[in-house]
Amino acid sequence: MLGLLKTCKKLGLSFWHYLGDRLGIGAPERSIAPLATMTAARA
């Protein structure tokens, strides 16, 4: 979880929004791209 938190911080994402999106809490569909996609785009 700490690694996920740090990655979200580096990408400028809210950890809690990302986690909620992955667990399906809130919005019915995924609105945040996978971290691997966003990390590759920044490289």
CHARMM internal coordinates of N, CA and C (Angstrom, degrees):
IC EDIT
DIST 1 N 1 CA 1.4442
DIST 1 CA 1 C 1.5286
ANGL 1 N 1 CA 1 C 110.51
DIST 1 C 2 N 1.2998
ANGL 1 CA 1 C 2 N 116.54
DIHE 1 N 1 CA 1 C 2 N -35.62
DIST 2 N 2 CA 1.4590
ANGL 1 C 2 N 2 CA 119.15
DIHE 1 CA 1 C 2 N 2 CA 179.88
DIST 2 CA 2 C 1.5242
ANGL 2 N 2 CA 2 C 110.86
DIHE 1 C 2 N 2 CA 2 C -64.68
DIST 2 C 3 N 1.3375
ANGL 2 CA 2 C 3 N 116.52
DIHE 2 N 2 CA 2 C 3 N -39.98
DIST 3 N 3 CA 1.4607
ANGL 2 C 3 N 3 CA 120.55
DIHE 2 CA 2 C 3 N 3 CA 177.36
DIST 3 CA 3 C 1.5196
ANGL 3 N 3 CA 3 C 111.53
DIHE 2 C 3 N 3 CA 3 C -63.02
DIST 3 C 4 N 1.3120
ANGL 3 CA 3 C 4 N 116.80
DIHE 3 N 3 CA 3 C 4 N -40.99
DIST 4 N 4 CA 1.4580
ANGL 3 C 4 N 4 CA 121.48
DIHE 3 CA 3 C 4 N 4 CA 177.40
DIST 4 CA 4 C 1.5277
ANGL 4 N 4 CA 4 C 110.46
DIHE 3 C 4 N 4 CA 4 C -64.46
DIST 4 C 5 N 1.3095
ANGL 4 CA 4 C 5 N 116.46
DIHE 4 N 4 CA 4 C 5 N -42.26
DIST 5 N 5 CA 1.4611
ANGL 4 C 5 N 5 CA 121.61
DIHE 4 CA 4 C 5 N 5 CA 178.03
DIST 5 CA 5 C 1.5283
ANGL 5 N 5 CA 5 C 110.99
DIHE 4 C 5 N 5 CA 5 C -60.10
DIST 5 C 6 N 1.3203
ANGL 5 CA 5 C 6 N 116.89
DIHE 5 N 5 CA 5 C 6 N -45.49
DIST 6 N 6 CA 1.4646
ANGL 5 C 6 N 6 CA 121.17
DIHE 5 CA 5 C 6 N 6 CA -179.33
DIST 6 CA 6 C 1.5299
ANGL 6 N 6 CA 6 C 111.57
DIHE 5 C 6 N 6 CA 6 C -66.36
DIST 6 C 7 N 1.3295
ANGL 6 CA 6 C 7 N 116.64
DIHE 6 N 6 CA 6 C 7 N -39.52
DIST 7 N 7 CA 1.4637
ANGL 6 C 7 N 7 CA 120.31
DIHE 6 CA 6 C 7 N 7 CA 179.38
DIST 7 CA 7 C 1.5150
ANGL 7 N 7 CA 7 C 110.55
DIHE 6 C 7 N 7 CA 7 C -65.65
DIST 7 C 8 N 1.3194
ANGL 7 CA 7 C 8 N 117.30
DIHE 7 N 7 CA 7 C 8 N -43.59
DIST 8 N 8 CA 1.4637
ANGL 7 C 8 N 8 CA 120.70
DIHE 7 CA 7 C 8 N 8 CA 177.42
DIST 8 CA 8 C 1.5270
ANGL 8 N 8 CA 8 C 110.38
DIHE 7 C 8 N 8 CA 8 C -60.44
DIST 8 C 9 N 1.3116
ANGL 8 CA 8 C 9 N 116.71
DIHE 8 N 8 CA 8 C 9 N -41.97
DIST 9 N 9 CA 1.4600
ANGL 8 C 9 N 9 CA 120.44
DIHE 8 CA 8 C 9 N 9 CA 179.87
DIST 9 CA 9 C 1.5211
ANGL 9 N 9 CA 9 C 111.01
DIHE 8 C 9 N 9 CA 9 C -62.65
DIST 9 C 10 N 1.3437
ANGL 9 CA 9 C 10 N 117.05
DIHE 9 N 9 CA 9 C 10 N -43.24
DIST 10 N 10 CA 1.4646
ANGL 9 C 10 N 10 CA 120.81
DIHE 9 CA 9 C 10 N 10 CA 179.45
DIST 10 CA 10 C 1.5209
ANGL 10 N 10 CA 10 C 111.85
DIHE 9 C 10 N 10 CA 10 C -63.84
DIST 10 C 11 N 1.3334
ANGL 10 CA 10 C 11 N 116.63
DIHE 10 N 10 CA 10 C 11 N -33.31
DIST 11 N 11 CA 1.4628
ANGL 10 C 11 N 11 CA 121.04
DIHE 10 CA 10 C 11 N 11 CA -179.31
DIST 11 CA 11 C 1.5328
ANGL 11 N 11 CA 11 C 112.70
DIHE 10 C 11 N 11 CA 11 C -87.14
DIST 11 C 12 N 1.3267
ANGL 11 CA 11 C 12 N 116.84
DIHE 11 N 11 CA 11 C 12 N -4.42
DIST 12 N 12 CA 1.4603
ANGL 11 C 12 N 12 CA 120.82
DIHE 11 CA 11 C 12 N 12 CA 179.22
DIST 12 CA 12 C 1.5176
ANGL 12 N 12 CA 12 C 113.40
DIHE 11 C 12 N 12 CA 12 C 77.24
DIST 12 C 13 N 1.3387
ANGL 12 CA 12 C 13 N 116.64
DIHE 12 N 12 CA 12 C 13 N 27.76
DIST 13 N 13 CA 1.4575
ANGL 12 C 13 N 13 CA 121.76
DIHE 12 CA 12 C 13 N 13 CA 178.96
DIST 13 CA 13 C 1.5107
ANGL 13 N 13 CA 13 C 110.74
DIHE 12 C 13 N 13 CA 13 C -104.31
DIST 13 C 14 N 1.3106
ANGL 13 CA 13 C 14 N 115.47
DIHE 13 N 13 CA 13 C 14 N 153.86
DIST 14 N 14 CA 1.4520
ANGL 13 C 14 N 14 CA 120.12
DIHE 13 CA 13 C 14 N 14 CA 171.39
DIST 14 CA 14 C 1.5267
ANGL 14 N 14 CA 14 C 108.61
DIHE 13 C 14 N 14 CA 14 C -78.80
DIST 14 C 15 N 1.3137
ANGL 14 CA 14 C 15 N 117.03
DIHE 14 N 14 CA 14 C 15 N 123.78
DIST 15 N 15 CA 1.4579
ANGL 14 C 15 N 15 CA 121.61
DIHE 14 CA 14 C 15 N 15 CA 179.33
DIST 15 CA 15 C 1.5219
ANGL 15 N 15 CA 15 C 110.90
DIHE 14 C 15 N 15 CA 15 C -57.95
DIST 15 C 16 N 1.3179
ANGL 15 CA 15 C 16 N 116.64
DIHE 15 N 15 CA 15 C 16 N -43.63
DIST 16 N 16 CA 1.4589
ANGL 15 C 16 N 16 CA 120.71
DIHE 15 CA 15 C 16 N 16 CA -176.33
DIST 16 CA 16 C 1.5241
ANGL 16 N 16 CA 16 C 111.67
DIHE 15 C 16 N 16 CA 16 C -69.70
DIST 16 C 17 N 1.3308
ANGL 16 CA 16 C 17 N 117.39
DIHE 16 N 16 CA 16 C 17 N -36.90
DIST 17 N 17 CA 1.4639
ANGL 16 C 17 N 17 CA 119.58
DIHE 16 CA 16 C 17 N 17 CA 176.56
DIST 17 CA 17 C 1.5219
ANGL 17 N 17 CA 17 C 110.23
DIHE 16 C 17 N 17 CA 17 C -67.07
DIST 17 C 18 N 1.3234
ANGL 17 CA 17 C 18 N 117.01
DIHE 17 N 17 CA 17 C 18 N -41.92
DIST 18 N 18 CA 1.4616
ANGL 17 C 18 N 18 CA 120.32
DIHE 17 CA 17 C 18 N 18 CA 178.56
DIST 18 CA 18 C 1.5269
ANGL 18 N 18 CA 18 C 110.54
DIHE 17 C 18 N 18 CA 18 C -63.04
DIST 18 C 19 N 1.3171
ANGL 18 CA 18 C 19 N 117.03
DIHE 18 N 18 CA 18 C 19 N -46.33
DIST 19 N 19 CA 1.4595
ANGL 18 C 19 N 19 CA 121.14
DIHE 18 CA 18 C 19 N 19 CA -179.30
DIST 19 CA 19 C 1.5265
ANGL 19 N 19 CA 19 C 110.82
DIHE 18 C 19 N 19 CA 19 C -62.83
DIST 19 C 20 N 1.3217
ANGL 19 CA 19 C 20 N 116.87
DIHE 19 N 19 CA 19 C 20 N -43.33
DIST 20 N 20 CA 1.4600
ANGL 19 C 20 N 20 CA 120.84
DIHE 19 CA 19 C 20 N 20 CA 177.65
DIST 20 CA 20 C 1.5202
ANGL 20 N 20 CA 20 C 111.85
DIHE 19 C 20 N 20 CA 20 C -62.60
DIST 20 C 21 N 1.3279
ANGL 20 CA 20 C 21 N 116.93
DIHE 20 N 20 CA 20 C 21 N -37.90
DIST 21 N 21 CA 1.4575
ANGL 20 C 21 N 21 CA 121.35
DIHE 20 CA 20 C 21 N 21 CA 178.33
DIST 21 CA 21 C 1.5284
ANGL 21 N 21 CA 21 C 110.62
DIHE 20 C 21 N 21 CA 21 C -64.96
DIST 21 C 22 N 1.3202
ANGL 21 CA 21 C 22 N 117.40
DIHE 21 N 21 CA 21 C 22 N -42.55
DIST 22 N 22 CA 1.4629
ANGL 21 C 22 N 22 CA 121.21
DIHE 21 CA 21 C 22 N 22 CA -179.53
DIST 22 CA 22 C 1.5223
ANGL 22 N 22 CA 22 C 111.99
DIHE 21 C 22 N 22 CA 22 C -69.24
DIST 22 C 23 N 1.3283
ANGL 22 CA 22 C 23 N 117.32
DIHE 22 N 22 CA 22 C 23 N -33.09
DIST 23 N 23 CA 1.4594
ANGL 22 C 23 N 23 CA 120.76
DIHE 22 CA 22 C 23 N 23 CA -179.68
DIST 23 CA 23 C 1.5296
ANGL 23 N 23 CA 23 C 112.53
DIHE 22 C 23 N 23 CA 23 C -86.58
DIST 23 C 24 N 1.3318
ANGL 23 CA 23 C 24 N 116.69
DIHE 23 N 23 CA 23 C 24 N -4.88
DIST 24 N 24 CA 1.4624
ANGL 23 C 24 N 24 CA 120.38
DIHE 23 CA 23 C 24 N 24 CA 178.44
DIST 24 CA 24 C 1.5132
ANGL 24 N 24 CA 24 C 113.86
DIHE 23 C 24 N 24 CA 24 C 78.74
DIST 24 C 25 N 1.3118
ANGL 24 CA 24 C 25 N 116.65
DIHE 24 N 24 CA 24 C 25 N 24.89
DIST 25 N 25 CA 1.4626
ANGL 24 C 25 N 25 CA 121.12
DIHE 24 CA 24 C 25 N 25 CA 178.47
DIST 25 CA 25 C 1.5215
ANGL 25 N 25 CA 25 C 108.02
DIHE 24 C 25 N 25 CA 25 C -93.16
DIST 25 C 26 N 1.3099
ANGL 25 CA 25 C 26 N 117.11
DIHE 25 N 25 CA 25 C 26 N 126.48
DIST 26 N 26 CA 1.4675
ANGL 25 C 26 N 26 CA 120.74
DIHE 25 CA 25 C 26 N 26 CA 179.18
DIST 26 CA 26 C 1.5098
ANGL 26 N 26 CA 26 C 111.57
DIHE 25 C 26 N 26 CA 26 C 101.00
DIST 26 C 27 N 1.3256
ANGL 26 CA 26 C 27 N 117.39
DIHE 26 N 26 CA 26 C 27 N -105.26
DIST 27 N 27 CA 1.4651
ANGL 26 C 27 N 27 CA 122.13
DIHE 26 CA 26 C 27 N 27 CA -177.29
DIST 27 CA 27 C 1.5347
ANGL 27 N 27 CA 27 C 110.25
DIHE 26 C 27 N 27 CA 27 C -71.13
DIST 27 C 28 N 1.3348
ANGL 27 CA 27 C 28 N 117.11
DIHE 27 N 27 CA 27 C 28 N 141.60
DIST 28 N 28 CA 1.4660
ANGL 27 C 28 N 28 CA 119.79
DIHE 27 CA 27 C 28 N 28 CA -178.71
DIST 28 CA 28 C 1.5259
ANGL 28 N 28 CA 28 C 113.98
DIHE 27 C 28 N 28 CA 28 C -69.18
DIST 28 C 29 N 1.3202
ANGL 28 CA 28 C 29 N 118.71
DIHE 28 N 28 CA 28 C 29 N -28.26
DIST 29 N 29 CA 1.4645
ANGL 28 C 29 N 29 CA 120.51
DIHE 28 CA 28 C 29 N 29 CA 178.51
DIST 29 CA 29 C 1.5225
ANGL 29 N 29 CA 29 C 109.48
DIHE 28 C 29 N 29 CA 29 C -116.33
DIST 29 C 30 N 1.2858
ANGL 29 CA 29 C 30 N 115.32
DIHE 29 N 29 CA 29 C 30 N 163.34
DIST 30 N 30 CA 1.4713
ANGL 29 C 30 N 30 CA 120.14
DIHE 29 CA 29 C 30 N 30 CA -178.84
DIST 30 CA 30 C 1.5152
ANGL 30 N 30 CA 30 C 109.30
DIHE 29 C 30 N 30 CA 30 C -76.07
DIST 30 C 31 N 1.3020
ANGL 30 CA 30 C 31 N 116.08
DIHE 30 N 30 CA 30 C 31 N 125.22
DIST 31 N 31 CA 1.4573
ANGL 30 C 31 N 31 CA 120.21
DIHE 30 CA 30 C 31 N 31 CA -179.60
DIST 31 CA 31 C 1.5287
ANGL 31 N 31 CA 31 C 112.04
DIHE 30 C 31 N 31 CA 31 C -108.83
DIST 31 C 32 N 1.3222
ANGL 31 CA 31 C 32 N 117.72
DIHE 31 N 31 CA 31 C 32 N -12.45
DIST 32 N 32 CA 1.4556
ANGL 31 C 32 N 32 CA 121.96
DIHE 31 CA 31 C 32 N 32 CA 179.68
DIST 32 CA 32 C 1.5242
ANGL 32 N 32 CA 32 C 108.12
DIHE 31 C 32 N 32 CA 32 C -107.37
DIST 32 C 33 N 1.3125
ANGL 32 CA 32 C 33 N 116.41
DIHE 32 N 32 CA 32 C 33 N 130.89
DIST 33 N 33 CA 1.4679
ANGL 32 C 33 N 33 CA 121.63
DIHE 32 CA 32 C 33 N 33 CA -179.62
DIST 33 CA 33 C 1.5274
ANGL 33 N 33 CA 33 C 110.23
DIHE 32 C 33 N 33 CA 33 C -66.40
DIST 33 C 34 N 1.3313
ANGL 33 CA 33 C 34 N 117.36
DIHE 33 N 33 CA 33 C 34 N 156.50
DIST 34 N 34 CA 1.4752
ANGL 33 C 34 N 34 CA 119.97
DIHE 33 CA 33 C 34 N 34 CA 176.01
DIST 34 CA 34 C 1.5372
ANGL 34 N 34 CA 34 C 110.84
DIHE 33 C 34 N 34 CA 34 C -60.33
DIST 34 C 35 N 1.3218
ANGL 34 CA 34 C 35 N 116.45
DIHE 34 N 34 CA 34 C 35 N 147.51
DIST 35 N 35 CA 1.4609
ANGL 34 C 35 N 35 CA 121.34
DIHE 34 CA 34 C 35 N 35 CA -178.03
DIST 35 CA 35 C 1.5254
ANGL 35 N 35 CA 35 C 111.78
DIHE 34 C 35 N 35 CA 35 C -60.51
DIST 35 C 36 N 1.3340
ANGL 35 CA 35 C 36 N 116.96
DIHE 35 N 35 CA 35 C 36 N -35.47
DIST 36 N 36 CA 1.4714
ANGL 35 C 36 N 36 CA 119.62
DIHE 35 CA 35 C 36 N 36 CA 179.89
DIST 36 CA 36 C 1.5128
ANGL 36 N 36 CA 36 C 111.09
DIHE 35 C 36 N 36 CA 36 C -61.20
DIST 36 C 37 N 1.3135
ANGL 36 CA 36 C 37 N 117.36
DIHE 36 N 36 CA 36 C 37 N -39.27
DIST 37 N 37 CA 1.4663
ANGL 36 C 37 N 37 CA 121.81
DIHE 36 CA 36 C 37 N 37 CA 178.90
DIST 37 CA 37 C 1.5280
ANGL 37 N 37 CA 37 C 110.94
DIHE 36 C 37 N 37 CA 37 C -66.61
DIST 37 C 38 N 1.3149
ANGL 37 CA 37 C 38 N 115.95
DIHE 37 N 37 CA 37 C 38 N -44.46
DIST 38 N 38 CA 1.4626
ANGL 37 C 38 N 38 CA 119.66
DIHE 37 CA 37 C 38 N 38 CA -178.54
DIST 38 CA 38 C 1.5260
ANGL 38 N 38 CA 38 C 111.43
DIHE 37 C 38 N 38 CA 38 C -69.79
DIST 38 C 39 N 1.3319
ANGL 38 CA 38 C 39 N 117.52
DIHE 38 N 38 CA 38 C 39 N -36.11
DIST 39 N 39 CA 1.4578
ANGL 38 C 39 N 39 CA 121.14
DIHE 38 CA 38 C 39 N 39 CA 178.24
DIST 39 CA 39 C 1.5240
ANGL 39 N 39 CA 39 C 110.51
DIHE 38 C 39 N 39 CA 39 C -66.13
DIST 39 C 40 N 1.3240
ANGL 39 CA 39 C 40 N 116.84
DIHE 39 N 39 CA 39 C 40 N -43.33
DIST 40 N 40 CA 1.4754
ANGL 39 C 40 N 40 CA 121.40
DIHE 39 CA 39 C 40 N 40 CA 179.21
DIST 40 CA 40 C 1.5278
ANGL 40 N 40 CA 40 C 111.29
DIHE 39 C 40 N 40 CA 40 C -64.52
DIST 40 C 41 N 1.3165
ANGL 40 CA 40 C 41 N 116.71
DIHE 40 N 40 CA 40 C 41 N -35.78
DIST 41 N 41 CA 1.4565
ANGL 40 C 41 N 41 CA 120.74
DIHE 40 CA 40 C 41 N 41 CA 179.99
DIST 41 CA 41 C 1.5381
ANGL 41 N 41 CA 41 C 111.77
DIHE 40 C 41 N 41 CA 41 C -67.25
DIST 41 C 42 N 1.3283
ANGL 41 CA 41 C 42 N 116.75
DIHE 41 N 41 CA 41 C 42 N -30.66
DIST 42 N 42 CA 1.4698
ANGL 41 C 42 N 42 CA 120.71
DIHE 41 CA 41 C 42 N 42 CA -179.42
DIST 42 CA 42 C 1.5216
ANGL 42 N 42 CA 42 C 112.81
DIHE 41 C 42 N 42 CA 42 C -80.97
DIST 42 C 43 N 1.3417
ANGL 42 CA 42 C 43 N 117.00
DIHE 42 N 42 CA 42 C 43 N -17.71
DIST 43 N 43 CA 1.4741
ANGL 42 C 43 N 43 CA 121.01
DIHE 42 CA 42 C 43 N 43 CA -175.94
DIST 43 CA 43 C 1.5221
ANGL 43 N 43 CA 43 C 111.38
DIHE 42 C 43 N 43 CA 43 C -79.91
END
COOR INIT
IC SEED 1 N 1 CA 1 C
IC BUILD
